[in-house]
Amino acid sequence: MAWPTAEVARMSGVTARTLRHYDEIGLLPPARIGSNGHRYYEEAQLLQLQQILVLRALDVGLPEISRILAAQVDELEALRGHHRRLLAERDRLDALAGTVSRTITELERSRMEGRPMTSINRPENLFEGIRPAQYMESLRDFPELAGAIERRTSTMSEAEIEAGHRERTAQMIRLGELLAAGTPADAEAVQAEVDAQYRALVELRAVSAEEYRAIGRSCVENEPWRAAYEAIAPGLAEYQRDAIEAYATTRLS
């Protein structure tokens, strides 16, 4: 049995445009193309599409997915591997839910007692379970930078990617601690953190002062990004934005 593009899009939730793109890059060619020019997919292609979507849900980039699909020998064993990763992702999300729950409890207690939240947990505690899937989503307004990051991560191991996520988390935590201590956004300690962030970006591609300011504004305006900061400390998104603005003004302009 064969299904046309429109039916596959309906079943999978993937747009017809995405399916065409997958065909164009050789990731998911259709089983055949009819005399009318329409693409048709059979069971093998649907199973492959399932694998692609599972890997995308696990934040695997398209170049890496292509390599995984090309290298796999046994389809059933590949699915078992995906299943293991999904279970690990479920456990990560459970840990994240617990982390957010603990933060809510601490915030509620501090407000009830009429005091600021002064104890920012360490990354392994406050951000336990977070390997921000929202990080790439937060860069949707900066496609060239997002593309550079995706190209870099496609050549990295899972351990290297995880280390990068944890370092970004640690940077956010350090800013949260400076915020809690009442350190101004343009203070040297804060600007040193922002400088490290900026240098990490320019290792990938040049970033102008105005683009960096726009990235800072996105910390507040982009909801997934803002949520990541606010999960650490209320007001941290605005603090990061203001710190970037100060950095761009004093060091990049």
C-alpha positions in Angstrom: 0.0 0.0 0.0 1.2 3.5 -0.8 0.2 6.8 0.6 0.5 10.2 -1.1 2.4 13.2 0.5 -0.8 14.8 1.7 -1.9 11.7 3.6 1.6 11.1 5.1 1.6 14.7 6.2 -1.9 14.3 7.8 -0.8 11.1 9.6 2.5 12.3 10.9 2.0 16.0 11.5 4.9 16.8 9.2 4.2 19.4 6.6 4.3 18.5 2.9 7.0 21.1 2.5 9.2 19.3 5.1 8.6 15.9 3.3 9.8 17.5 0.1 12.8 18.9 1.8 13.7 15.5 3.3 13.5 14.1 -0.3 15.6 16.8 -1.7 18.4 16.2 0.8 18.2 12.5 0.4 17.0 11.8 3.9 13.6 10.3 3.0 13.0 9.7 -0.7 9.5 8.5 -1.5 9.0 4.9 -2.6 8.0 6.2 -6.1 6.9 9.2 -7.9 3.6 8.8 -9.9 3.1 9.9 -13.5 1.3 12.9 -12.1 4.5 14.0 -10.3 3.1 13.1 -6.8 5.3 11.4 -4.3 4.1 8.1 -2.7 5.3 6.5 0.5 5.1 2.9 1.5 5.5 1.2 4.9 9.4 1.3 4.8 9.3 5.0 4.3 6.8 5.5 7.1 9.0 3.5 9.4 12.0 5.6 8.4 10.0 8.8 8.9 9.1 7.6 12.4 12.8 7.2 13.1 13.5 10.7 11.8 10.9 12.3 14.0 12.0 10.4 17.1 15.6 11.5 16.5 14.4 15.1 15.9 12.5 14.9 19.2 15.8 14.0 20.8 17.4 17.1 19.4 19.5 15.3 16.8 20.3 17.4 13.8 19.5 16.4 10.2 23.1 15.7 9.2 23.6 13.4 12.2 20.2 11.7 11.5 21.3 11.0 7.9 24.5 9.4 9.2 22.6 7.3 11.8 20.1 6.0 9.2 22.9 5.3 6.7 24.9 3.3 9.3 22.2 1.3 10.9 22.1 -2.4 9.9 19.1 -3.8 11.6 15.9 -1.7 11.8 14.5 -3.5 14.8 17.7 -2.9 16.8 17.7 0.7 15.7 14.2 1.1 17.1 15.2 -0.5 20.4 18.0 2.1 20.6 15.6 4.9 19.9 13.3 3.4 22.6 16.1 3.4 25.1 16.8 7.1 24.4 13.2 8.0 24.7 13.0 6.3 28.1 16.1 8.3 29.1 14.5 11.5 27.9 11.4 10.6 29.9 13.5 10.2 33.0 15.2 13.6 32.2 11.8 15.3 32.0 10.8 13.7 35.2 13.9 15.1 36.8 13.2 18.5 35.3 9.6 18.4 36.7 11.1 17.7 40.2 13.6 20.5 39.8 10.9 23.0 38.9 8.7 21.8 41.7 11.5 22.3 44.2 12.2 25.8 42.9 8.5 26.7 43.2 8.5 25.5 46.8 11.5 27.6 47.6 10.1 30.7 45.9 6.7 30.2 47.7 8.5 29.9 51.0 10.7 33.0 50.5 7.6 35.1 49.5 5.6 33.8 52.4 8.4 34.8 54.8 8.8 38.2 53.1 12.4 37.7 52.1 14.2 37.5 48.7 15.3 34.2 47.4 19.0 34.4 48.1 20.1 30.8 47.7 20.5 29.9 44.1 21.0 26.1 43.7 24.0 24.8 41.8 23.6 23.7 38.2 23.4 20.0 39.0 20.5 20.8 41.4 18.5 23.7 40.0 18.9 22.7 36.4 18.9 19.0 36.9 17.4 17.2 33.9 17.7 20.3 31.6 19.5 19.9 28.3 17.6 22.8 26.8 15.8 21.7 23.7 14.6 25.3 23.7 18.1 26.5 23.0 17.8 26.1 19.2 14.2 27.2 19.3 15.4 30.4 21.0 17.6 31.1 18.0 14.8 30.8 15.4 15.1 34.6 14.8 18.9 34.2 14.0 18.9 31.5 11.3 22.6 32.0 10.3 23.7 31.6 13.9 21.4 28.6 14.4 22.8 27.0 11.2 26.4 27.5 12.4 25.5 25.9 15.8 23.8 23.0 14.1 26.8 22.5 11.8 29.1 22.5 14.8 27.0 20.1 16.9 26.7 17.7 14.0 30.4 17.0 14.3 30.3 16.6 18.1 29.8 13.6 20.3 26.8 13.3 22.6 29.2 13.8 25.5 30.5 17.0 24.0 27.0 18.3 23.3 26.0 17.6 26.9 29.1 19.4 28.2 28.2 22.4 26.2 24.6 22.4 27.5 25.9 22.1 31.1 28.3 25.0 30.6 25.5 27.3 29.3 23.5 26.2 32.3 26.4 27.0 34.6 26.7 30.5 33.0 23.0 31.1 33.6 23.3 30.0 37.2 26.3 32.3 37.8 24.3 35.2 36.5 21.5 34.2 38.8 23.8 34.3 41.7 25.1 37.8 40.7 21.5 39.0 40.3 20.6 37.6 43.8 23.6 39.4 45.2 22.4 42.7 43.8 25.3 43.1 41.4 24.5 45.7 38.7 24.2 44.3 35.1 27.2 46.5 34.0 29.5 45.4 36.8 32.8 43.7 35.9 31.8 40.3 37.2 28.6 40.3 35.1 30.4 41.6 32.1 33.0 38.8 32.4 30.2 36.2 32.1 28.7 38.0 29.1 32.2 38.3 27.5 32.5 34.5 27.8 29.1 34.1 26.1 30.0 36.4 23.3 33.4 34.7 22.7 31.6 31.4 22.4 29.3 32.8 19.7 32.1 34.4 17.6 33.9 31.1 17.5 31.1 30.1 15.2 30.6 33.3 13.2 31.0 37.0 13.5 28.3 38.7 15.7 27.8 42.4 15.4 26.9 44.7 18.3 23.4 45.1 17.0 22.9 41.4 16.5 24.1 40.7 20.0 21.7 43.3 21.4 18.9 41.5 19.5 20.0 38.2 21.1 19.8 40.0 24.4 16.3 41.2 23.7 15.3 37.7 22.7 16.1 36.5 26.2 13.0 38.4 27.3 10.9 38.4 24.1 11.3 34.7 23.1 9.1 32.7 25.5 11.1 29.4 25.6 14.3 31.3 26.3 12.7 33.6 28.9 11.2 30.5 30.6 14.7 28.9 30.9 16.1 32.0 32.6 13.1 32.5 34.9 13.3 28.9 36.0 16.5 29.9 37.6 15.6 33.2 39.2 12.8 35.7 38.7 14.1 38.7 36.6 17.1 36.8 35.2 15.9 37.2 31.6 15.8 41.0 31.9 19.2 40.9 33.8 20.8 39.0 30.9 19.3 41.4 28.4 20.6 44.4 30.3 24.0 42.9 30.7 24.3 42.2 27.0 23.1 45.8 26.2 25.8 47.2 28.5 28.5 44.9 26.9 27.5 45.8 23.4 27.6 49.5 24.3 30.9 49.5 26.1 32.9 46.9 24.2 31.4 46.4 20.7 30.2 49.8 19.7 
